[in-house]
Amino acid sequence: MRTLPANSFEAELWFKTLRKEFKYNKVIFVYSNDVEGIKTLNLFRNLILSTDTAYGEKSFEVSL
């Protein structure tokens, strides 16, 4: 059983908080290199790309 919210809820909350409350234009996303970490990163990235304020995929810098 899962006692924490799904990663999609966390990613959406982070996005809304950073973008709408703090008005951040750039963030550094630190994640674990496992299934959950990569899934959360992709959900967060998709939220950014789906907004009208997204600059496009070329604005993402990925460092492993």
BADRENTI-896612 format. One record per residue (C-alpha): residue number from 1; z, y, x. Coordinates in Angstrom, 2 decimals, decimal comma. Each point is the difference from the previous one (the first is absolute). Example, Ala and Ser with C-alpha at 12.3 -4.5 7.8 and 13.67 -1.06 7.14 Angstrom:
<sites>
+--------+---------+---------+---------+
: drenza :      zz :      yy :      xx :
+--------+---------+---------+---------+
:      1 :    7,80 :   -4,50 :   12,30 :
:      2 :   -0,66 :    3,44 :    1,37 :
+--------+---------+---------+---------+
</sites>
This chain:
<sites>
+--------+---------+---------+---------+
: drenza :      zz :      yy :      xx :
+--------+---------+---------+---------+
:      1 :    0,00 :    0,00 :    0,00 :
:      2 :   -0,77 :    3,48 :    1,16 :
:      3 :    2,82 :    2,52 :   -0,18 :
:      4 :   -1,98 :    2,92 :    1,41 :
:      5 :   -2,85 :    1,82 :   -1,70 :
:      6 :   -3,53 :   -1,06 :    0,83 :
:      7 :   -1,66 :    1,67 :    2,98 :
:      8 :   -2,45 :    1,72 :   -2,31 :
:      9 :    2,87 :    1,93 :   -1,60 :
:     10 :    1,39 :    0,95 :    3,40 :
:     11 :   -3,39 :    1,18 :    1,28 :
:     12 :   -0,54 :    2,10 :   -3,13 :
:     13 :    3,47 :    1,54 :    0,27 :
:     14 :   -0,52 :    0,84 :    3,69 :
:     15 :   -3,39 :    1,52 :   -0,74 :
:     16 :    1,26 :    2,15 :   -2,87 :
:     17 :    3,04 :    1,14 :    1,94 :
:     18 :   -1,88 :    0,88 :    3,17 :
:     19 :   -2,99 :    1,59 :   -1,67 :
:     20 :    1,42 :    1,70 :   -3,06 :
:     21 :    3,61 :    0,75 :    0,88 :
:     22 :   -0,30 :    0,77 :    3,71 :
:     23 :   -3,70 :    1,06 :   -0,02 :
:     24 :   -0,71 :   -2,03 :    3,15 :
:     25 :   -3,63 :   -0,23 :    1,10 :
:     26 :    0,55 :   -2,47 :    2,83 :
:     27 :    2,39 :   -2,91 :    0,42 :
:     28 :    0,61 :   -2,74 :    2,52 :
:     29 :    0,42 :   -3,37 :   -1,66 :
:     30 :    2,04 :   -2,47 :    2,02 :
:     31 :   -0,18 :   -3,54 :   -1,32 :
:     32 :    0,69 :   -3,56 :    1,04 :
:     33 :   -3,04 :   -2,04 :    1,03 :
:     34 :    0,49 :   -2,66 :   -2,66 :
:     35 :   -1,39 :   -0,67 :   -3,46 :
:     36 :    2,43 :    2,31 :   -1,81 :
:     37 :   -0,37 :    2,85 :    2,47 :
:     38 :   -3,79 :   -0,08 :   -0,01 :
:     39 :   -0,10 :   -0,30 :   -3,79 :
:     40 :    2,24 :    3,05 :   -0,39 :
:     41 :   -2,09 :    1,99 :    2,49 :
:     42 :   -3,18 :   -0,87 :   -1,92 :
:     43 :    1,59 :    0,97 :   -3,33 :
:     44 :    1,12 :    3,34 :    1,46 :
:     45 :   -3,45 :    0,60 :    1,51 :
:     46 :   -1,71 :   -0,81 :   -3,32 :
:     47 :    2,23 :    2,48 :   -1,82 :
:     48 :   -1,04 :    2,71 :    2,43 :
:     49 :   -3,68 :   -0,85 :   -0,29 :
:     50 :    0,12 :   -0,08 :   -3,79 :
:     51 :    1,22 :    3,59 :   -0,31 :
:     52 :   -2,26 :    3,00 :   -0,16 :
:     53 :    1,74 :    1,42 :    3,08 :
:     54 :   -0,95 :   -2,91 :    2,26 :
:     55 :   -2,14 :    0,92 :    2,97 :
:     56 :   -1,62 :   -3,40 :    0,17 :
:     57 :    0,54 :   -3,11 :    2,05 :
:     58 :   -1,13 :    1,67 :    3,21 :
:     59 :    3,21 :    2,04 :    0,03 :
:     60 :    2,09 :   -3,14 :    0,55 :
:     61 :    1,04 :   -0,82 :    3,52 :
:     62 :    1,21 :   -3,55 :    0,48 :
:     63 :    1,94 :   -0,97 :    3,06 :
:     64 :    1,14 :   -3,57 :    0,55 :
+--------+---------+---------+---------+
</sites>
